[in-house]
Amino acid sequence: MSIEVAGKRLCLRATFPPKPGSSKGAHQQRLFIGHHANPAGLKLAEQEAKRVGLLLDAREFDWADYGATGETRTVTDWITAFEADYFTRRRRSPKSETTWRDDYLKAFAKLPQGEPLTVQLLLATIETTTPDTRTRKRVCDCLGRLATFAGLEVDFKPLKGHYSTMTTEVREVPPDGLIAEWWGKIPNPAWQAAYGLMAAYGLRNHELFYLDFSKMPVLMVLDGSKTNFHRVYPLYPEWVEQFGLNCPQLPQCTGGNNSALGHRVTRQFERYGVPFNPYDLRHAWAVRSLEFGMPVELAAQQMGHGVDVHCRTYHRWISEEVHDRAYRVLMARAERPQPPVWQ
């Protein structure tokens, strides 16, 4: 039996018998007892833990005795408790704050906040989203985690549908000549430098504001702090000199999180009339890494994600022209394997 903090209240965690209507056997569950998370509440929680422990030992524990404090907590109560638990398991940073707001809170906002949290309520909320879409998949994932946290027996996987990044519409990756041309059309030197860095290094929008130039031409991209970072090399290296990227003066932007910073970059692209969005520069870098012969494992690391994400997200935008050009380069290598000679 352990005592845990959930939001501003205390709960007990132990191996409890299944709740009424559940086909699952005894398993780890939370029992919300309503005491405040303060010294006085802790003393009461300790007493309650001993009493519940005796009931469990005697096989006399009954969920019905705790319906008023366990089963009638509102959606808002559960979201508050879930947020507290979420940030006890991960450090608060611009990245984790953005994930919480853009993934979890957007999904949780679809729930009626003052209602008791039930499986039926979660199912009804999921059904308001369009099947086979990114929104449906995200809502199923987030509400599924909330249900597990609340001890509800349900599996939303069959409702996710068939959405994947492979089903999104085709992206037109701008050719490198057009990318270089538009660098010269941006009138503001700070934003011109920002554009050049994104083109040469394939940066995410917000990463412009977390850069370390001390090892140029290798760029250090900090993950919202000075302890987490990844290295990225320029493709093309000539752009570092041509675009003046060794120690550029970047725009002075502020934002409460990564999403806000990224939005400011997108707005500037629109303001200057750039005919593609900032992330297209990142896609172009990924495609270019293949032409340069960079191993996919290194390209994925330099973009700050896993190999599976790299292949799934970027390799499908590689055009036939890029494949042909890469093939010709490989075949022109003097050390390439030669076919066996027929005798």
Protein Blocks (a to p, Z undefined) as FASTA:
>chain_A
ZZddehjaccddddddddehiabdcddddddehiacdfklmmmmmmmmmmmmmmmmnopa
cfklmmmmmmmpcfklmmmmmmmmmmmmpccdfklmmmmmmmmmmmmmmpcfkbccdfkl
mmmmmmmpcehifklmmmmmmmmmmmmmnopacdfklmnojadfklpccdddddfklmmm
mmmmpmblklmmmmmmmmmnopafklmmmccfklccbdcddehiakbccddddddfklmm
mnopmlccddddddfbfklmmmmmmmmmmmnopabdfklmmmmmmmmmmmnopafklmmm
mnopafklmmmmmmmmpcfklmmmmmmmmmmpmkbccddddZZ
